[in-house]
């Protein structure tokens, strides 16, 4: 059965690359304009799953998606890492010396500063989406401009890569989550052959001295490795925070279950957002 997966951006976006890594082929990738539409596509049954970016090794966290994970009742079912390779793309037949502007998402432009320093005649021009900037070039037949996007975007829109891998830092990776509707029974599968799992939770604590220390100690006492912690403002309670946390372990294993039970005793609110095979 061909799966339908929602993602933010135009066809050829890095999120579509991540969807293919997570789900394989055949796959129907459904583009949306906003991250909230991605979540709603699954909530409303338009798509069976969704793929969202959650953090980048250079740019940091995608805060909007952390907030949406709390707002909508979807479960994290997988993760993957995508190496972000930015390419300068133009219409077929366009030479590099004809390029006067380069369109892309502001984050992508910011990650290619050295390229623009070395080519001061090319103007950085923000656009809402990396792959969308390639589509715009083709639709408007722009022969004095380029776009910075993935190789997949160039292939999809019939454009040509003029310069490959123009990003400043080659250690540029984005982590993506696979989301689905939660099952009625909150039990988490253990696919055969998977040796390493992660569990993601969100919790709040009382605003008193030592509260966060005690909350985190439930994992340290059981030798559970924390791989990520992120704080977000708690709406309606100024200067109080939600804490998102990833740890290595399966939520249904005894040691993880005991840690989560202990955390539940200390936290004002605790929710398991997902348990999934850890990406290598």
VOBA-1610 file (N, C-alpha, C; in pm, whole numbers, padded with zeros to 5 digits, always signed):
BEGIN
Unk+00084-00119+00000Unk+00000+00000+00000Unk+00088+00125+00000Unk+00061+00218-00092Unk+00137+00341-00101Unk+00094+00437+00010Unk+00190+00487+00083Unk+00160+00575+00195Unk+00161+00721+00150Unk+00076+00801+00213Unk+00070+00945+00189Unk+00133+01015+00309Unk+00237+01093+00281Unk+00310+01161+00387Unk+00310+01312+00361Unk+00265+01389+00459Unk+00264+01535+00447Unk+00399+01591+00487Unk+00438+01700+00422Unk+00560+01771+00460Unk+00543+01918+00424Unk+00623+02004+00488Unk+00617+02147+00460Unk+00715+02183+00349Unk+00667+02262+00255Unk+00753+02307+00146Unk+00702+02259+00012Unk+00778+02292-00092Unk+00745+02250-00227Unk+00810+02114-00255Unk+00761+02040-00357Unk+00827+01915-00395Unk+00976+01936-00418Unk+01057+01847-00362Unk+01201+01861-00369Unk+01262+01918-00243Unk+01178+01957-00146Unk+01229+02009-00019Unk+01305+01899+00056Unk+01391+01941+00148Unk+01467+01843+00225Unk+01374+01754+00308Unk+01257+01805+00346Unk+01161+01723+00420Unk+01111+01607+00335Unk+01099+01627+00204Unk+01060+01517+00117Unk+01171+01413+00107Unk+01296+01460+00105Unk+01410+01367+00108Unk+01404+01282+00236Unk+01374+01347+00350Unk+01363+01275+00476Unk+01249+01174+00473Unk+01136+01212+00412Unk+01022+01120+00403Unk+01059+00994+00327Unk+01136+01010+00219Unk+01179+00894+00141Unk+01274+00807+00222Unk+01364+00870+00300Unk+01454+00792+00385Unk+01377+00712+00489Unk+01273+00771+00545Unk+01198+00706+00652Unk+01103+00600+00601Unk+01042+00624+00485Unk+00931+00539+00440Unk+00963+00459+00315Unk+01065+00498+00241Unk+01098+00427+00118Unk+00999+00458+00007Unk+01009+00381-00100Unk+00919+00395-00214Unk+00834+00268-00227Unk+00712+00278-00286Unk+00648+00399-00338Unk+00594+00486-00225Unk+00588+00615-00251Unk+00545+00712-00152Unk+00478+00828-00222Unk+00364+00871-00168Unk+00298+00991-00217Unk+00331+01102-00117Unk+00419+01193-00157Unk+00459+01304-00071Unk+00364+01422-00097Unk+00301+01470+00009Unk+00198+01574-00004Unk+00252+01705+00052Unk+00284+01804-00034Unk+00339+01930+00014Unk+00233+02020+00077Unk+00272+02095+00180Unk+00185+02194+00243Unk+00265+02324+00260Unk+00193+02432+00286Unk+00260+02561+00298Unk+00315+02586+00438Unk+00249+02533+00541Unk+00290+02563+00678Unk+00308+02434+00756Unk+00381+02445+00868Unk+00400+02329+00955Unk+00267+02287+01019Unk+00183+02384+01053Unk+00056+02347+01115Unk-00030+02267+01018Unk-00026+02300+00888Unk-00100+02222+00789Unk-00047+02079+00781Unk+00082+02062+00805Unk+00139+01926+00807Unk+00071+01843+00916Unk+00063+01899+01036Unk+00000+01829+01147Unk-00148+01803+01118Unk-00217+01904+01067Unk-00361+01891+01041Unk-00388+01788+00933Unk-00297+01769+00839Unk-00316+01669+00734Unk-00330+01529+00792Unk-00259+01503+00901Unk-00269+01372+00967Unk-00389+01368+01061Unk-00407+01474+01137Unk-00520+01480+01230Unk-00652+01462+01156Unk-00665+01524+01038Unk-00790+01518+00962Unk-00800+01398+00869Unk-00696+01315+00866Unk-00701+01193+00786Unk-00666+01210+00640Unk-00619+01328+00600Unk-00580+01348+00460Unk-00456+01265+00427Unk-00367+01253+00525Unk-00245+01173+00509Unk-00231+01079+00627Unk-00166+00967+00602Unk-00147+00870+00708Unk-00033+00904+00801Unk+00058+00990+00755Unk+00173+01025+00837Unk+00228+01159+00790Unk+00325+01209+00863Unk+00387+01337+00829Unk+00533+01334+00869Unk+00611+01418+00805Unk+00754+01431+00836Unk+00783+01577+00864Unk+00846+01604+00979Unk+00877+01742+01018Unk+01023+01753+01060Unk+01088+01866+01033Unk+01221+01889+01089Unk+01206+01932+01234Unk+01299+01889+01318Unk+01290+01924+01459Unk+01416+01997+01508Unk+01531+01971+01446Unk+01652+02045+01483Unk+01757+02033+01375Unk+01843+02135+01368Unk+01952+02139+01273Unk+02082+02162+01349Unk+02188+02098+01302Unk+02315+02106+01375Unk+02374+02246+01376Unk+02335+02331+01283Unk+02386+02468+01278Unk+02283+02570+01325Unk+02160+02553+01283Unk+02056+02653+01310Unk+01985+02630+01443Unk+01994+02508+01496Unk+01929+02478+01624Unk+01789+02421+01607Unk+01705+02444+01707Unk+01573+02382+01713Unk+01472+02453+01623Unk+01375+02374+01575Unk+01259+02430+01505Unk+01150+02446+01610Unk+01148+02561+01676Unk+01063+02582+01793Unk+00915+02565+01762Unk+00873+02607+01645Unk+00731+02595+01610Unk+00686+02450+01616Unk+00770+02358+01572Unk+00731+02218+01571Unk+00728+02157+01710Unk+00815+02205+01799Unk+00804+02161+01938Unk+00668+02202+01995Unk+00626+02324+01966Unk+00496+02371+02017Unk+00381+02292+01956Unk+00392+02257+01827Unk+00285+02183+01760Unk+00277+02038+01809Unk+00390+01981+01851Unk+00387+01846+01909Unk+00301+01841+02034Unk+00301+01950+02110Unk+00218+01956+02229Unk+00073+01987+02194Unk+00052+02069+02093Unk-00083+02112+02057Unk-00166+01998+01997Unk-00102+01914+01916Unk-00175+01807+01846Unk-00134+01670+01899Unk-00228+01581+01906Unk-00206+01447+01962Unk-00156+01353+01853Unk-00031+01371+01812Unk+00033+01280+01717Unk+00153+01216+01784Unk+00185+01095+01742Unk+00294+01020+01804Unk+00416+01018+01712Unk+00534+01031+01772Unk+00659+01018+01697Unk+00687+00869+01677Unk+00701+00829+01549Unk+00721+00688+01515Unk+00859+00658+01457Unk+00935+00763+01427Unk+01067+00739+01370Unk+01144+00869+01361Unk+01274+00857+01337Unk+01359+00973+01316Unk+01463+00940+01209Unk+01511+01044+01144Unk+01621+01027+01049Unk+01700+01156+01043Unk+01824+01145+00995Unk+01909+01261+00975Unk+01933+01280+00825Unk+01923+01402+00779Unk+01949+01434+00639Unk+02067+01530+00632Unk+02167+01493+00557Unk+02280+01583+00531Unk+02231+01694+00439Unk+02242+01818+00483Unk+02191+01931+00407Unk+02300+01980+00311Unk+02278+01954+00182Unk+02370+01997+00078Unk+02301+02106-00003Unk+02355+02226+00002Unk+02298+02339-00071Unk+02368+02354-00206Unk+02289+02360-00312Unk+02341+02373-00447Unk+02288+02500-00512Unk+02371+02565-00593Unk+02323+02678-00673Unk+02264+02621-00801Unk+02138+02652-00824Unk+02061+02592-00933Unk+02009+02701-01025Unk+02009+02674-01156Unk+01958+02771-01254Unk+01888+02696-01367Unk+01830+02771-01458Unk+01763+02710-01573Unk+01868+02649-01666Unk+01831+02546-01742Unk+01925+02488-01839Unk+01976+02594-01937Unk+02104+02592-01961Unk+02163+02686-02054Unk+02212+02815-01993Unk+02174+02843-01868Unk+02217+02965-01799Unk+02358+02945-01744Unk+02445+03039-01773Unk+02584+03031-01726Unk+02596+03096-01588Unk+02698+03057-01514Unk+02718+03110-01380Unk+02738+03262-01382Unk+02810+03313-01479Unk+02837+03457-01482Unk+02714+03540-01515Unk+02602+03476-01549Unk+02477+03548-01576Unk+02394+03568-01450Unk+02431+03499-01340Unk+02351+03503-01218Unk+02373+03633-01143Unk+02264+03705-01115Unk+02271+03830-01041Unk+02203+03821-00904Unk+02113+03724-00888Unk+02042+03704-00761Unk+02033+03555-00732Unk+02034+03521-00605Unk+02014+03381-00564Unk+01901+03377-00461Unk+01795+03305-00494Unk+01679+03295-00407Unk+01688+03169-00321Unk+01643+03179-00196Unk+01629+03061-00111Unk+01569+03103+00022Unk+01542+03002+00105Unk+01496+03028+00242Unk+01605+03103+00318Unk+01568+03197+00405Unk+01670+03274+00478Unk+01772+03188+00552Unk+01730+03075+00608Unk+01824+02988+00678Unk+01927+02932+00581Unk+01883+02889+00464Unk+01976+02837+00363Unk+02074+02945+00317Unk+02023+03066+00295Unk+02112+03176+00255Unk+02217+03203+00362Unk+02175+03196+00487Unk+02266+03223+00599Unk+02373+03115+00611Unk+02342+02994+00564Unk+02437+02884+00573Unk+02534+02881+00454Unk+02521+02979+00365Unk+02609+02987+00246Unk+02679+03123+00241Unk+02714+03177+00357Unk+02773+03310+00362Unk+02903+03318+00283Unk+02988+03217+00294Unk+03118+03221+00227Unk+03101+03231+00076Unk+03002+03160+00023Unk+02976+03167-00121Unk+02944+03309-00164Unk+02861+03380-00086Unk+02824+03516-00123Unk+02941+03614-00101Unk+03026+03586-00002Unk+03145+03670+00017Unk+03240+03656-00102Unk+03248+03536-00156Unk+03337+03511-00269Unk+03275+03556-00401Unk+03143+03578-00402Unk+03072+03619-00523Unk+02985+03741-00491Unk+03046+03856-00464Unk+02970+03974-00419Unk+02872+04029-00522Unk+02886+03991-00648Unk+02792+04039-00751Unk+02658+03965-00747Unk+02650+03859-00666Unk+02524+03784-00655Unk+02453+03828-00527Unk+02331+03875-00543Unk+02253+03928-00430Unk+02176+03816-00361Unk+02186+03810-00229Unk+02105+03715-00151Unk+01961+03763-00149Unk+01868+03678-00192Unk+01727+03718-00200Unk+01641+03616-00127Unk+01585+03651-00011Unk+01505+03555+00067Unk+01378+03512-00007Unk+01343+03386+00010Unk+01221+03327-00045Unk+01166+03233+00060Unk+01038+03196+00050Unk+00974+03121+00158Unk+01024+02977+00169Unk+01086+02924+00062Unk+01117+02781+00060Unk+01234+02755-00034Unk+01318+02657-00002Unk+01432+02624-00089Unk+01385+02568-00223Unk+01311+02458-00218Unk+01264+02397-00343Unk+01167+02489-00416Unk+01087+02564-00342Unk+00994+02657-00404Unk+01066+02763-00485Unk+01187+02801-00444Unk+01261+02900-00521Unk+01302+02844-00657Unk+01332+02715-00664Unk+01364+02653-00794Unk+01239+02651-00882Unk+01128+02614-00826Unk+01003+02613-00902Unk+00971+02752-00956Unk+00993+02855-00875Unk+00967+02991-00917Unk+01056+03031-01035Unk+01184+02994-01031Unk+01273+03023-01143Unk+01219+02966-01273Unk+01175+02840-01266Unk+01127+02772-01386Unk+00997+02833-01435Unk+00903+02858-01343Unk+00773+02913-01383Unk+00787+03052-01444Unk+00880+03133-01395Unk+00897+03270-01444Unk+01007+03282-01549Unk+01070+03168-01582Unk+01177+03167-01683Unk+01283+03273-01653Unk+01331+03274-01530Unk+01428+03374-01485Unk+01569+03328-01523Unk+01628+03399-01618Unk+01757+03358-01672Unk+01874+03441-01618Unk+01844+03531-01522Unk+01951+03606-01458Unk+01957+03578-01308Unk+01892+03470-01267Unk+01884+03438-01124Unk+01905+03289-01103Unk+01942+03257-00979Unk+01957+03118-00939Unk+01880+03092-00811Unk+01881+02968-00768Unk+01817+02928-00643Unk+01910+02834-00569Unk+01901+02835-00438Unk+01981+02746-00355Unk+01888+02641-00295Unk+01911+02516-00331Unk+01819+02409-00290Unk+01887+02275-00306Unk+01809+02169-00287Unk+01860+02032-00295Unk+01875+01986-00439Unk+01955+01882-00458Unk+01967+01821-00590Unk+01834+01764-00635Unk+01753+01716-00540Unk+01621+01663-00574Unk+01534+01770-00637Unk+01542+01893-00587Unk+01462+02003-00643Unk+01504+02031-00787Unk+01634+02030-00813Unk+01681+02051-00950Unk+01626+01944-01042Unk+01628+01820-00998Unk+01579+01709-01080Unk+01429+01719-01105Unk+01352+01750-01002Unk+01206+01755-01014Unk+01162+01863-01112Unk+01228+01980-01109Unk+01183+02092-01191Unk+01261+02107-01322Unk+01347+02012-01351Unk+01420+02016-01477Unk+01522+02128-01484Unk+01578+02166-01370Unk+01678+02272-01366Unk+01819+02210-01362Unk+01918+02296-01357Unk+02058+02250-01367Unk+02138+02301-01248Unk+02221+02216-01191Unk+02308+02255-01081Unk+02433+02320-01137Unk+02455+02448-01098Unk+02575+02520-01142Unk+02691+02501-01046Unk+02662+02505-00916Unk+02764+02487-00814Unk+02710+02391-00708Unk+02785+02288-00678Unk+02741+02190-00579Unk+02802+02218-00443Unk+02723+02187-00339Unk+02772+02190-00200Unk+02837+02324-00166Unk+02759+02432-00171Unk+02813+02565-00144Unk+02793+02607+00002Unk+02743+02516+00085Unk+02724+02550+00227Unk+02859+02569+00295Unk+02861+02653+00398Unk+02985+02683+00470Unk+03039+02563+00547Unk+02950+02487+00606Unk+02989+02379+00698Unk+02932+02247+00645Unk+03019+02153+00619Unk+02973+02023+00568Unk+02906+01938+00676Unk+02927+01974+00803Unk+02861+01902+00912Unk+02723+01965+00938Unk+02646+01975+00833Unk+02515+02039+00836Unk+02409+01931+00820Unk+02347+01894+00930Unk+02246+01788+00929Unk+02117+01838+00993Unk+02006+01790+00943Unk+01877+01817+01006Unk+01815+01685+01051Unk+01762+01688+01170Unk+01693+01573+01227Unk+01543+01587+01200Unk+01482+01481+01151Unk+01340+01482+01117Unk+01266+01375+01198Unk+01140+01405+01231Unk+01051+01310+01297Unk+00947+01259+01197Unk+00913+01132+01211Unk+00797+01074+01144Unk+00682+01072+01243Unk+00567+01129+01205Unk+00451+01139+01293Unk+00333+01060+01238Unk+00260+00997+01329Unk+00137+00926+01294Unk+00034+00948+01405Unk-00090+00912+01378Unk-00190+00914+01485Unk-00154+00808+01588Unk-00172+00838+01716Unk-00140+00738+01818Unk-00239+00623+01816Unk-00191+00507+01854Unk-00281+00392+01867Unk-00362+00404+01996Unk-00474+00336+01998Unk-00560+00345+02117Unk-00488+00294+02241Unk-00419+00185+02227Unk-00342+00133+02340Unk-00202+00192+02333Unk-00162+00261+02438Unk-00034+00331+02438Unk+00081+00234+02463Unk+00094+00136+02376Unk+00206+00044+02380Unk+00292+00070+02258Unk+00421+00050+02272Unk+00512+00084+02164Unk+00577-00043+02110Unk+00579-00052+01977Unk+00631-00173+01912Unk+00783-00180+01925Unk+00833-00302+01903Unk+00977-00326+01904Unk+01012-00402+01776Unk+01035-00330+01666Unk+01068-00399+01541Unk+01191-00487+01557Unk+01188-00603+01493Unk+01300-00696+01502Unk+01426-00633+01441Unk+01537-00658+01504Unk+01665-00610+01452Unk+01703-00472+01499Unk+01610-00400+01563Unk+01641-00266+01613Unk+01702-00280+01752Unk+01823-00230+01768Unk+01894-00245+01895Unk+01882-00121+01984Unk+01852-00007+01924Unk+01856+00118+01999Unk+01730+00199+01975Unk+01664+00234+02083Unk+01541+00313+02075Unk+01560+00445+02147Unk+01478+00542+02108Unk+01469+00668+02180Unk+01324+00689+02225Unk+01309+00760+02334Unk+01177+00801+02382Unk+01180+00952+02402Unk+01075+01019+02356Unk+01064+01164+02369Unk+00946+01197+02459Unk+00968+01283+02557Unk+00862+01321+02650Unk+00860+01474+02663Unk+00748+01526+02713Unk+00738+01666+02751Unk+00680+01671+02891Unk+00733+01761+02975Unk+00684+01768+03113Unk+00698+01910+03167Unk+00627+01937+03274Unk+00642+02062+03347Unk+00670+02027+03493Unk+00734+02120+03562Unk+00763+02101+03705Unk+00715+02223+03782Unk+00708+02208+03912Unk+00678+02323+03998Unk+00793+02422+03990Unk+00762+02549+03999Unk+00864+02655+03992Unk+00925+02678+04130Unk+01002+02576+04176Unk+01065+02582+04308Unk+01210+02537+04294Unk+01297+02575+04387Unk+01438+02536+04377Unk+01456+02385+04370Unk+01539+02341+04277Unk+01574+02199+04266Unk+01475+02114+04191Unk+01364+02171+04142Unk+01261+02089+04077Unk+01313+02023+03950Unk+01382+02099+03865Unk+01433+02042+03741Unk+01544+01941+03769Unk+01629+01972+03868Unk+01735+01878+03906Unk+01677+01743+03947Unk+01573+01746+04030Unk+01512+01620+04073Unk+01446+01548+03956Unk+01386+01623+03864Unk+01321+01560+03748Unk+01425+01488+03661Unk+01536+01551+03636Unk+01638+01491+03551Unk+01711+01376+03622Unk+01715+01382+03754Unk+01786+01278+03828Unk+01721+01141+03814Unk+01593+01136+03778Unk+01528+01004+03763Unk+01593+00925+03651Unk+01653+00994+03553Unk+01723+00925+03444Unk+01867+00894+03483Unk+01933+00988+03551Unk+02072+00965+03593Unk+02082+00848+03690Unk+01986+00837+03782Unk+01988+00729+03880Unk+01977+00592+03815Unk+01922+00587+03693Unk+01902+00459+03624Unk+01993+00444+03502Unk+02094+00531+03494Unk+02192+00526+03384Unk+02126+00536+03246Unk+02021+00615+03236Unk+01958+00639+03107Unk+02020+00766+03046Unk+02064+00754+02922Unk+02137+00863+02857Unk+02039+00963+02796Unk+02049+01091+02837Unk+01970+01197+02777Unk+02044+01250+02655Unk+01975+01255+02541Unk+02037+01301+02418Unk+01990+01440+02376Unk+01886+01489+02440Unk+01833+01620+02402Unk+01742+01674+02511Unk+01755+01803+02543Unk+01660+01869+02631Unk+01636+02009+02576Unk+01511+02047+02569Unk+01470+02175+02510Unk+01363+02237+02599Unk+01378+02364+02629Unk+01275+02433+02707Unk+01195+02525+02616Unk+01065+02536+02645Unk+00975+02624+02571Unk+00887+02697+02671Unk+00850+02822+02642Unk+00764+02896+02735Unk+00631+02824+02757Unk+00583+02825+02879Unk+00454+02767+02915Unk+00348+02877+02903Unk+00265+02866+02803Unk+00168+02972+02775Unk+00071+02988+02891Unk+00045+03115+02925Unk-00044+03146+03036Unk+00026+03156+03169Unk+00155+03116+03173Unk+00232+03122+03297Unk+00368+03183+03267Unk+00376+03318+03267Unk+00502+03385+03234Unk+00618+03337+03320Unk+00732+03314+03255Unk+00857+03273+03318Unk+00852+03131+03373Unk+00755+03053+03327Unk+00756+02910+03354Unk+00768+02837+03221Unk+00814+02710+03227Unk+00857+02645+03104Unk+00812+02500+03095Unk+00797+02456+02969Unk+00784+02315+02936Unk+00924+02261+02904Unk+00947+02134+02933Unk+01075+02072+02901Unk+01051+01950+02812Unk+01111+01954+02694Unk+01109+01840+02602Unk+01239+01764+02620Unk+01230+01633+02625Unk+01348+01554+02658Unk+01349+01425+02578Unk+01465+01391+02522Unk+01487+01262+02455Unk+01582+01179+02540Unk+01551+01052+02556Unk+01648+00963+02621Unk+01657+00832+02545Unk+01772+00768+02559Unk+01795+00640+02491Unk+01731+00531+02574Unk+01635+00461+02516Unk+01566+00354+02585Unk+01425+00338+02531Unk+01371+00219+02545Unk+01235+00190+02501Unk+01139+00216+02617Unk+01031+00288+02587Unk+00939+00332+02693Unk+00879+00216+02771Unk+00869+00098+02710Unk+00807-00015+02778Unk+00907-00106+02850Unk+01038-00075+02839Unk+01136-00151+02917Unk+01122-00115+03065Unk+01156-00208+03152Unk+01136-00188+03295Unk+01207-00064+03347Unk+01334-00045+03309Unk+01409+00069+03362Unk+01349+00202+03313Unk+01307+00206+03187Unk+01246+00329+03134Unk+01109+00353+03198Unk+01035+00245+03216Unk+00902+00258+03277Unk+00912+00309+03420Unk+01013+00261+03492Unk+01032+00308+03630Unk+01074+00455+03632Unk+01161+00495+03537Unk+01203+00635+03531Unk+01085+00726+03500Unk+01001+00685+03405Unk+00885+00767+03369Unk+00783+00772+03482Unk+00769+00661+03553Unk+00679+00660+03668Unk+00728+00755+03776Unk+00859+00754+03801Unk+00920+00843+03900Unk+00903+00989+03856Unk+00926+01016+03727Unk+00910+01151+03676Unk+00765+01198+03689Unk+00673+01107+03666Unk+00532+01142+03679Unk+00494+01185+03820Unk+00564+01130+03920Unk+00539+01170+04058Unk+00590+01310+04088Unk+00692+01354+04014Unk+00754+01483+04039Unk+00697+01594+03951Unk+00649+01556+03834Unk+00606+01656+03735Unk+00461+01697+03756Unk+00431+01821+03719Unk+00291+01865+03718Unk+00217+01806+03598Unk+00288+01791+03487Unk+00233+01732+03365Unk+00342+01651+03298Unk+00306+01534+03248Unk+00400+01449+03175Unk+00327+01382+03060Unk+00387+01386+02944Unk+00328+01320+02827Unk+00439+01257+02744Unk+00423+01131+02710Unk+00516+01062+02621Unk+00475+01094+02478Unk+00563+01157+02403Unk+00532+01197+02266Unk+00565+01089+02165Unk+00649+00993+02204Unk+00679+00886+02110Unk+00795+00800+02157Unk+00798+00678+02105Unk+00907+00584+02127Unk+00937+00523+01991Unk+01061+00524+01947Unk+01091+00495+01807Unk+01235+00447+01791Unk+01264+00377+01681Unk+01402+00335+01654Unk+01492+00458+01638Unk+01606+00456+01704Unk+01700+00567+01695Unk+01773+00562+01563Unk+01786+00678+01499Unk+01862+00687+01375Unk+02011+00678+01404Unk+02082+00619+01311Unk+02229+00610+01326Unk+02291+00741+01280
//
